[in-house]
């Protein structure tokens, strides 16, 4: 029973890590500042989610190792290895696509993901059956504990880094962020032109000089089919009289119209007519 509880705790740590990274406001660090197709967003979310899951099980086993007594019969580093190996085996088609940049999956992701998760759970449970060496000071045991967590964390962080957005950061100059958005988002110049002629905005900040993505949601999900584009922009609007932040959501096309403007601590609904 104890081994089942430990397996459940390790898996729960991985699932919680992936959930926080993908389905809470923290996802702006992983899925934000980019334009992608619907399939591209699914692939990105899958890769990031699996990587965060690995980091989660690694962190949970490290905590377990710190909190467990020397008499514990389970070796935490084996739990990391078991969960990682199971996940990698199950998600091998996804890894193949990531490495080869292939545009299709030989197996549906709806099958790959549950299988990967189940194999990871199985790997962790099997790892519980391998006894911990009684001599915790044994050199090989200490080496295994040291390198296992680091290797798994390095693997997960590498995948996250590969999928990292090219956004220069909110502290970059407004002109730099606007130039980046011109390259990243199709139709962004039309967005800038609309804001420059938007009376509710120009009335507050004056003649607009720069329109740059800032802290918040800035993404476009494109679909060549009937669904069209959708997304959100959080834009720093730099004018001659001051600086405001405009928030827009859009659908069908990358066009901003209805939104909100925050200027000098006051937020108001605005309508920009193109």
URKADA-V267706 format. One record per residue. PSI is psi in degrees with one decimal (999 if undefined). D_LAST is the distance of its C-alpha to the last C-alpha in whole Angstrom. Layout:
# URKADA-V267706
PSI,D_LAST / PSI,D_LAST
This chain:
# URKADA-V267706
-40.4,65 / -39.8,64 / -36.8,63 / -39.5,61 / -43.3,59 / -43.9,59 / -43.8,57 / -41.0,55 / -42.1,54 / -46.8,53 / -41.6,51 / -36.9,49 / -40.6,48 / -43.4,47 / -41.5,45 / -42.0,44 / -45.6,42 / -38.8,40 / -45.9,39 / -40.1,38 / -25.6,36 / -29.2,34 / 17.4,34 / 172.8,33 / -15.6,31 / -15.8,33 / -10.6,31 / -21.8,29 / -15.6,31 / -35.8,32 / 10.1,29 / 171.1,26 / 54.7,24 / 160.4,24 / 126.9,22 / 161.8,25 / 169.1,26 / -43.8,27 / -38.2,30 / -40.0,30 / -38.4,29 / -44.9,32 / -44.0,34 / -47.3,33 / -37.4,34 / -49.0,37 / -45.1,38 / -41.7,37 / -45.0,39 / -38.0,42 / -42.3,42 / -33.9,42 / -43.7,44 / -43.8,47 / -37.3,46 / -45.5,47 / -31.7,50 / -47.3,51 / -38.9,50 / -41.1,52 / -32.9,55 / -44.0,55 / -40.0,55 / -41.2,58 / -39.3,60 / -33.3,60 / -21.4,61 / 152.6,63 / 162.6,67 / -18.2,69 / -0.2,71 / 142.1,68 / -0.2,68 / 135.0,65 / 112.5,64 / -37.2,60 / -29.4,59 / -34.2,60 / -42.1,58 / -46.5,55 / -43.8,56 / -47.0,57 / -37.9,53 / -46.1,52 / -44.2,54 / -43.0,53 / -42.8,49 / -39.4,49 / -47.1,52 / -35.6,49 / 15.8,46 / -36.9,48 / -36.0,45 / -41.7,42 / -37.4,44 / -43.9,45 / -38.7,41 / -41.3,40 / -33.6,43 / -6.8,42 / 33.0,38 / 153.7,39 / 5.9,36 / 161.7,39 / 134.4,41 / -23.1,45 / 142.1,45 / 134.7,42 / -26.3,41 / -18.5,41 / -40.6,45 / -46.3,45 / -49.5,44 / -38.9,46 / -42.7,49 / -44.7,48 / -44.5,48 / -39.7,51 / -34.0,53 / -43.7,52 / -43.3,53 / -41.9,57 / -40.9,57 / -41.3,57 / -40.5,59 / -38.8,62 / -26.1,61 / -19.0,63 / -12.8,66 / 117.3,67 / 149.3,69 / 139.1,68 / 139.1,71 / -33.9,73 / 96.1,73 / -12.0,70 / 1.2,71 / 132.2,71 / -42.9,70 / -35.8,68 / -45.4,67 / -39.4,65 / -42.7,64 / -43.4,62 / -34.8,61 / -46.8,59 / -26.5,58 / -53.2,56 / -41.5,54 / -40.0,53 / -42.8,52 / -44.0,50 / -39.9,48 / -41.1,48 / -48.3,47 / -44.1,44 / -31.7,43 / -44.5,43 / -42.9,41 / -41.8,38 / -41.2,38 / -36.1,37 / 12.9,34 / 144.0,33 / 153.6,30 / 8.1,29 / 130.7,27 / -10.6,29 / 150.9,29 / -15.6,27 / -7.2,30 / 158.1,28 / 150.0,27 / -40.9,23 / -36.4,23 / -43.0,25 / -36.0,23 / -41.1,20 / -38.9,21 / -44.7,23 / -35.2,19 / -35.9,18 / -33.6,22 / -40.6,22 / 120.7,18 / 133.5,17 / 7.6,13 / -32.5,13 / -33.9,12 / -34.9,9 / -46.0,9 / -44.6,11 / -39.8,8 / -44.2,5 / -35.8,9 / -23.6,10 / 9.9,8 / 110.4,8 / -41.5,11 / -26.1,13 / -49.7,13 / -26.5,14 / -29.5,16 / -51.4,18 / -8.0,18 / -164.8,18 / 127.9,16 / 130.0,15 / -43.7,18 / 146.4,18 / 106.0,16 / 139.9,19 / 140.0,20 / -164.2,22 / 126.4,25 / -166.0,24 / 124.6,22 / 93.2,20 / 156.8,21 / 127.9,19 / 113.5,22 / 145.2,21 / 116.8,23 / -9.7,23 / -154.8,24 / -19.0,23 / -28.4,22 / -170.2,19 / 157.6,18 / 157.4,18 / -168.7,18 / 150.4,17 / 136.3,16 / 106.3,18 / 131.6,17 / 120.4,19 / 110.4,17 / 115.2,19 / 175.5,19 / -24.2,21 / -17.8,22 / -173.5,22 / 128.7,21 / 170.0,19 / 121.5,19 / 134.1,16 / 127.9,16 / 142.6,14 / 148.2,15 / 162.2,14 / 153.2,15 / -45.3,15 / 160.9,13 / 73.1,12 / 130.8,9 / 141.0,8 / -73.6,7 / 134.1,11 / -157.2,13 / 146.8,16 / 126.6,17 / 119.5,20 / 124.3,21 / 43.4,25 / 2.2,26 / 130.8,24 / 133.9,21 / 151.0,19 / 138.8,16 / 157.3,13 / 119.9,10 / 124.7,6 / 118.9,4 / 999,0
